[in-house]
Amino acid sequence: MLKTFRKAFQIEDLRKRIMYTFLMLIVVRVGSQLPTPGVNSAYIQNFFTQQTGEAFNFFSAFTGGSFEKMSIFALSITPYITSSIIMQLLTIAIPKLEEMQKDGEDGRKKIQSITRYVTVLLALVESTAMAVGFGRQGLLEEYNFVNAAVVVVTLTAGSAFLMWIGERITEKGIGNGISIVLLINILSRVPSDFTTLYNKFISGKSIAKGGLAAGIILAIIILLVVFVIILQDGERRIAVQYSQKMQGRRAVGGHSTNIPLKVNTAGVIPVIFASSLMQTPIVIASFLGKGNGSGIGSEILRGMNSGNWCNPSQLKYSWGLIVYILLTVFFAYFYTSITFNPLEIANNMKKSGGFIPGIRPGKPTVDYLTKILNKIIFIGACGLIIVQVIPFFFNGIFGASVSFGGTSLIIIVGVVLETIKQMESQMLVRNYKGFLNK
């Protein structure tokens, strides 16, 4: 990784792109510190100190702490992420959107434009819910229509501006803009999480105990990072052979290639879906000032709160972890089923004269691809569960409550690997251009 960055800085064009990205990320972090007008900062600080578990840690990690400060970037790019996921799902359900996706660059631009409008709409809905839900409880210095409207406009504009920054990084920076904005937000929370771990397990302990705790924490983090790298890069390659065709007097084709199926076919999407589904009711209950009672509803909310999972004194609430695992597996299969179509792959291979050695074209190929895919999805889902459950285990057993969890780790590793690959591809293209010019 360091070698790639060192080579990139030696190339003027890439150096400018890296500096542009860096300046844009400074703007992101500065904006995350600017308070939203009319917000009572004392209330929001007291509110978050009373919260436990993953419900708001999830948002805190994705927004880089700006949600806790209720800054102008409090919504961060979460509306854009949600909008992108919705558009991917609608592409399968709506034939017209599916046609746009197959129209090449023009279709992609149209879908991107629709995604922007949906992002603004979602940001408007979320900011209104926050202004009304929190406003009634004391979020606003004075709860009235004007102050609430100012908060709604500010948060919506902040989210739209972050989306614009992400697109500019993609166009003029090193690429992968939205993901890089999300990455810098998550990384901004890492120092405070390490401070929490230090105060909890190392500070005040003897040198032997403190050193042992630090070694265990470091070993766990390194093992998880290595495991995530293997999970993200792992793939099953299915050999494909193309038959020869005669064009005039020449035989063309006859080459062999492969279909790379990633082990983690759905990426981090199943974890985000499962986490959102489990934590959204808790967030809504917090907006309404509910959930701290003794009824059945409150018991269900406590079971959905990851802060109560794996806790020896509250094992009855760990049923939520089982539900979370089942949801992760379900969404892994569901999301892969709408993004990878074995029938379409088989038909394209057949049209191009390709076949899998030992498997007949047509339905046998579809069945073979489906069988392999189902096995890979399960392995990938198990990998995601392992990465996600380990932080829950340590949070429950040892009380290591940090916002940095399995979801954050998967995103960090995935974005870093993808960014490095993009930089290497840009350097490769430059080398080819230089060679051709010579």
PATI-648707 format. One record per residue (C-alpha): residue in one letter; residue number from 1; x, y, z. Coordinates in steps of 0.05 Angstrom, whole numbers. Each point is the difference from the previous one (the first is absolute). Layout:
N
REC   code   pos        x        y        z
REC      A   NUM        X        Y        Z
...
// end
This chain:
438
REC   code   pos        x        y        z
REC      M     1        0        0        0
REC      L     2       56       49       19
REC      K     3       37      -18      -64
REC      T     4      -63       17      -41
REC      F     5       -7       68       34
REC      R     6       74       15       -9
REC      K     7       -4      -14      -75
REC      A     8      -64       40       -5
REC      F     9       33       62       29
REC      Q    10       54       -5      -52
REC      I    11      -53       10      -55
REC      E    12      -23       72       -6
REC      D    13      -72      -15      -21
REC      L    14      -11      -50       56
REC      R    15       34       46       50
REC      K    16      -50       55      -18
REC      R    17      -58      -49        7
REC      I    18       24      -23       68
REC      M    19        8       72       25
REC      Y    20      -69       18      -27
REC      T    21      -30      -60       38
REC      F    22       38       20       63
REC      L    23      -27       72       -3
REC      M    24      -71      -24      -11
REC      L    25        6      -46       61
REC      I    26       23       59       42
REC      V    27      -64       36      -21
REC      V    28      -39      -62       23
REC      R    29       32       -1       68
REC      V    30       -7       76       10
REC      G    31      -74       -4      -18
REC      S    32       -9      -56       50
REC      Q    33       19       48       56
REC      L    34      -46       57      -20
REC      P    35      -64        0       43
REC      T    36      -69        3      -32
REC      P    37      -33       68       15
REC      G    38      -52       -1       56
REC      V    39       22      -66       31
REC      N    40        8       -7       75
REC      S    41       70      -31        5
REC      A    42       -8      -16       74
REC      Y    43      -63      -42      -13
REC      I    44       32      -40      -56
REC      Q    45       62      -16       42
REC      N    46      -43      -22       59
REC      F    47      -43      -42      -46
REC      F    48       57      -40      -29
REC      T    49       34      -11       67
REC      Q    50      -63      -36       22
REC      Q    51       -1      -46      -61
REC      T    52       30      -70        1
REC      G    53       12      -53      -53
REC      E    54        7        2      -75
REC      A    55      -62       40      -17
REC      F    56       34       67       -2
REC      N    57       72      -27       -4
REC      F    58      -19      -24      -69
REC      F    59      -19       71      -22
REC      S    60       58       31       39
REC      A    61       51      -43      -38
REC      F    62      -32       15      -69
REC      T    63       -5       75       13
REC      G    64       69        8       32
REC      G    65      -30       25       65
REC      S    66      -37       58      -34
REC      F    67      -67      -32       17
REC      E    68       17        5       75
REC      K    69       18       74       -9
REC      M    70      -60       11      -45
REC      S    71       45       37      -48
REC      I    72      -19       22      -70
REC      F    73       25      -68      -25
REC      A    74      -39      -39       52
REC      L    75      -34      -44      -52
REC      S    76       66      -11      -36
REC      I    77       -7      -42      -64
REC      T    78      -47      -51       31
REC      P    79      -58       25      -43
REC      Y    80       42      -11      -62
REC      I    81       19      -70       21
REC      T    82      -73      -16       14
REC      S    83      -20       31      -67
REC      S    84       51      -41      -38
REC      I    85      -24      -64       32
REC      I    86      -73       18      -16
REC      M    87       18       14      -72
REC      Q    88       36      -67       -6
REC      L    89      -62      -35       26
REC      L    90      -47       39      -45
REC      T    91       43      -15      -61
REC      I    92      -20      -73        8
REC      A    93      -74       15       13
REC      I    94      -11       55      -53
REC      P    95       15      -21      -72
REC      K    96       11       72      -24
REC      L    97       56        9       51
REC      E    98       29      -66      -21
REC      E    99        1       24      -72
REC      M   100       36       64       22
REC      Q   101       53      -41       36
REC      K   102       13      -38      -65
REC      D   103        4       63      -42
REC      G   104       73       11       18
REC      E   105       27       68       21
REC      D   106      -64       40      -17
REC      G   107      -43      -48       41
REC      R   108       49        2       58
REC      K   109       -3       77        1
REC      K   110      -76       -1        1
REC      I   111       -1      -50       58
REC      Q   112       52       43       36
REC      S   113      -43       61       -9
REC      I   114      -61      -36       29
REC      T   115       43      -24       58
REC      R   116       18       73       16
REC      Y   117      -73       21        3
REC      V   118      -17      -60       45
REC      T   119       59       19       45
REC      V   120      -26       71       10
REC      L   121      -71      -28       13
REC      L   122       26      -49       52
REC      A   123       43       54       33
REC      L   124      -62       45        3
REC      V   125      -41      -55       33
REC      E   126       54      -19       50
REC      S   127       16       72       19
REC      T   128      -74       15       10
REC      A   129       -7      -61       45
REC      M   130       60       22       41
REC      A   131      -23       72        5
REC      V   132      -70      -20       22
REC      G   133       18      -62       42
REC      F   134       60       30       37
REC      G   135      -28       71       -3
REC      R   136      -59      -16       44
REC      Q   137       48      -29       52
REC      G   138       47       60        3
REC      L   139       46       -5      -59
REC      L   140      -17       70      -23
REC      E   141       13       61       43
REC      E   142      -70       21      -17
REC      Y   143      -48      -49      -32
REC      N   144      -38       36      -55
REC      F   145      -12       -6      -74
REC      V   146       57       47      -20
REC      N   147       53      -34       41
REC      A   148      -23      -69      -22
REC      A   149        0       22      -73
REC      V   150       71       28        8
REC      V   151       24      -68       27
REC      V   152      -35      -38      -56
REC      V   153       30       45      -55
REC      T   154       70       -1       32
REC      L   155        3      -76        8
REC      T   156      -28      -13      -69
REC      A   157       48       49      -33
REC      G   158       58      -30       40
REC      S   159      -15      -70      -25
REC      A   160       -8       24      -72
REC      F   161       66       38        6
REC      L   162       36      -63       24
REC      M   163      -29      -38      -59
REC      W   164       28       54      -46
REC      I   165       69       -5       33
REC      G   166       -1      -75       -9
REC      E   167      -15        7      -74
REC      R   168       55       53       -9
REC      I   169       50      -47       33
REC      T   170      -22      -54      -49
REC      E   171        7       47      -59
REC      K   172       62       42       18
REC      G   173       30      -39       57
REC      I   174       24      -72        7
REC      G   175      -69      -29      -11
REC      N   176      -48      -38       44
REC      G   177      -23       66       30
REC      I   178      -61      -19       41
REC      S   179       36      -59       30
REC      I   180       60       44       18
REC      V   181      -45       50       35
REC      L   182      -30      -57       40
REC      L   183       70      -27       14
REC      I   184       26       66       29
REC      N   185      -62        6       44
REC      I   186       11      -70       29
REC      L   187       75       12        9
REC      S   188      -14       65       38
REC      R   189      -33      -42       55
REC      V   190       58      -49        8
REC      P   191       43       43       46
REC      S   192      -56       10       50
REC      D   193      -16      -74       -3
REC      F   194       72      -18       15
REC      T   195       -1       51       57
REC      T   196      -62      -36       28
REC      L   197       35      -67       -4
REC      Y   198       62       29       33
REC      N   199      -39       30       58
REC      K   200      -40      -64        8
REC      F   201       54      -54       -3
REC      I   202       69       32        6
REC      S   203       -3       64       41
REC      G   204       13      -11       74
REC      K   205       21      -72       -9
REC      S   206       68      -29       16
REC      I   207       52       -3      -56
REC      A   208      -11      -75       -8
REC      K   209      -76        3       -2
REC      G   210       -1       63      -42
REC      G   211       51      -29      -49
REC      L   212      -39      -65       -6
REC      A   213      -65       37      -12
REC      A   214       33       44      -53
REC      G   215       30      -61      -34
REC      I   216      -66      -37       -1
REC      I   217      -37       61      -29
REC      L   218       53       11      -53
REC      A   219        1      -75      -19
REC      I   220      -76       -2       -7
REC      I   221        0       62      -45
REC      I   222       56      -27      -44
REC      L   223      -33      -68       -6
REC      L   224      -66       32      -19
REC      V   225       33       45      -52
REC      V   226       36      -59      -31
REC      F   227      -64      -41        0
REC      V   228      -39       56      -33
REC      I   229       54        8      -54
REC      I   230       -4      -74      -15
REC      L   231      -76        3        0
REC      Q   232       -2       61      -47
REC      D   233       52      -27      -49
REC      G   234      -21      -73        1
REC      E   235      -34      -26      -63
REC      R   236      -19      -64      -34
REC      R   237       20       -2      -73
REC      I   238      -43      -42      -47
REC      A   239       36      -20      -63
REC      V   240      -34       18      -66
REC      Q   241       22      -27      -68
REC      Y   242      -19       34      -66
REC      S   243       -5      -43      -62
REC      Q   244       37       18      -65
REC      K   245      -38       32      -58
REC      M   246       21        4      -73
REC      Q   247        1       70      -30
REC      G   248       21       -8      -72
REC      R   249       63      -42        2
REC      R   250       18       18       71
REC      A   251      -21      -33       65
REC      V   252      -17       50       54
REC      G   253      -19      -10       73
REC      G   254       18      -63       36
REC      H   255       28       36       60
REC      S   256      -15      -15       73
REC      T   257      -17       48       56
REC      N   258      -37       -2       66
REC      I   259      -59       29       38
REC      P   260       25       29       66
REC      L   261      -52       -7       56
REC      K   262       19       39       62
REC      V   263       -7      -37       66
REC      N   264      -31       62       31
REC      T   265      -48       10      -59
REC      A   266      -45       51       35
REC      G   267       55       41       33
REC      V   268      -21       37       62
REC      I   269      -72        9      -22
REC      P   270      -29      -59       41
REC      V   271       32       28       63
REC      I   272      -27       70      -13
REC      F   273      -69      -26      -15
REC      A   274       -2      -45       61
REC      S   275       28       54       46
REC      S   276      -48       53      -26
REC      L   277      -60      -46        7
REC      M   278       19      -18       72
REC      Q   279       17       70       23
REC      T   280      -52       44      -36
REC      P   281      -56      -18       49
REC      I   282       46       20       58
REC      V   283       16       67      -33
REC      I   284      -74       14      -13
REC      A   285      -17      -18       72
REC      S   286       54       49       23
REC      F   287      -30       55      -43
REC      L   288      -68      -13       32
REC      G   289       29       -5       70
REC      K   290      -22      -73        7
REC      G   291       36      -65       13
REC      N   292       21        7       73
REC      G   293      -63      -30       30
REC      S   294      -14      -70       24
REC      G   295      -50      -25      -51
REC      I   296        7      -52      -55
REC      G   297       19       53      -51
REC      S   298       58       25       44
REC      E   299       24      -71        9
REC      I   300        1      -11      -75
REC      L   301       39       65      -10
REC      R   302       51      -22       52
REC      G   303        9      -66      -38
REC      M   304       11       38      -64
REC      N   305       53       45       33
REC      S   306       69      -30      -13
REC      G   307       25       31       65
REC      N   308      -37      -55       36
REC      W   309       26      -58      -42
REC      C   310       51      -49       29
REC      N   311       -8       33       68
REC      P   312        5      -54       55
REC      S   313      -48       39       44
REC      Q   314      -52        7      -56
REC      L   315        6      -63      -41
REC      K   316      -75       -1      -13
REC      Y   317        9       59      -47
REC      S   318       51      -37      -44
REC      W   319      -58      -26      -42
REC      G   320       10       64      -39
REC      L   321       69      -25      -22
REC      I   322      -31      -63      -28
REC      V   323      -50       42      -39
REC      Y   324       56       45      -24
REC      I   325       40      -60      -26
REC      L   326      -60      -28      -37
REC      L   327      -14       68      -31
REC      T   328       72        5      -24
REC      V   329       -4      -68      -34
REC      F   330      -67       17      -31
REC      F   331       23       67      -28
REC      A   332       64      -32      -26
REC      Y   333      -42      -48      -43
REC      F   334      -52       53      -17
REC      Y   335       49       54      -23
REC      T   336       42      -49      -40
REC      S   337      -62      -27      -34
REC      I   338      -17       69      -27
REC      T   339       71       19      -21
REC      F   340       24      -66      -30
REC      N   341      -45      -38      -49
REC      P   342       26      -70      -18
REC      L   343      -51       -6      -57
REC      E   344       25       64      -33
REC      I   345       73      -23        8
REC      A   346      -16      -68      -30
REC      N   347      -37       32      -59
REC      N   348       56       48      -15
REC      M   349       50      -57        2
REC      K   350      -42      -41      -48
REC      K   351       -7       58      -49
REC      S   352       75       10        0
REC      G   353       14      -74      -10
REC      G   354       26       -9       71
REC      F   355      -11      -58       47
REC      I   356       24      -26       67
REC      P   357       43      -63      -11
REC      G   358      -40      -61       20
REC      I   359      -66       39        4
REC      R   360      -50        3      -58
REC      P   361      -24       69      -22
REC      G   362      -70       23       19
REC      K   363      -36      -23       63
REC      P   364       57      -45       26
REC      T   365       46       61       -1
REC      V   366      -52       42       38
REC      D   367       -8      -55       52
REC      Y   368       75       -7        8
REC      L   369       11       75        8
REC      T   370      -58        5       50
REC      K   371       28      -59       41
REC      I   372       70       31        3
REC      L   373      -28       69       15
REC      N   374      -43      -25       58
REC      K   375       61      -32       33
REC      I   376       42       63       -9
REC      I   377      -55       45       27
REC      F   378       -5      -42       63
REC      I   379       75        1       11
REC      G   380        2       75      -11
REC      A   381      -59       11       48
REC      C   382       35      -42       53
REC      G   383       62       44       -9
REC      L   384      -41       63        9
REC      I   385      -32      -28       62
REC      I   386       67      -18       32
REC      V   387       27       70      -12
REC      Q   388      -63       32       26
REC      V   389      -12      -45       61
REC      I   390       70        5       30
REC      P   391       -9       74       19
REC      F   392      -69      -16       28
REC      F   393       31      -55       42
REC      F   394       53       44       30
REC      N   395      -49       57       11
REC      G   396      -46      -46       37
REC      I   397       51      -39       41
REC      F   398       50       55       15
REC      G   399      -42       63      -10
REC      A   400       45       27      -56
REC      S   401      -53       47      -28
REC      V   402       30       32      -63
REC      S   403      -30       23      -65
REC      F   404       55      -36      -39
REC      G   405      -30      -68      -17
REC      G   406       -1      -54      -53
REC      T   407      -39       43      -49
REC      S   408       51       57        5
REC      L   409       58      -49       -9
REC      I   410      -30      -31      -62
REC      I   411      -12       68      -31
REC      I   412       70       26       17
REC      V   413       35      -61      -30
REC      G   414      -45       -2      -61
REC      V   415        7       74      -16
REC      V   416       76        0       10
REC      L   417        9      -61      -44
REC      E   418      -45       29      -54
REC      T   419       35       68        2
REC      I   420       69      -32       -7
REC      K   421      -24      -41      -59
REC      Q   422      -28       63      -34
REC      M   423       66       37       11
REC      E   424       39      -58      -29
REC      S   425      -46       -3      -60
REC      Q   426       10       75      -12
REC      M   427       75       -9        4
REC      L   428       -5      -58      -49
REC      V   429      -40       41      -49
REC      R   430       51       56        4
REC      N   431       57      -49      -14
REC      Y   432      -37      -26      -61
REC      K   433      -11       72      -25
REC      G   434       73       16       10
REC      F   435       21      -63      -37
REC      L   436      -46       15      -59
REC      N   437       24       72       -4
REC      K   438       72      -23       -4
// end
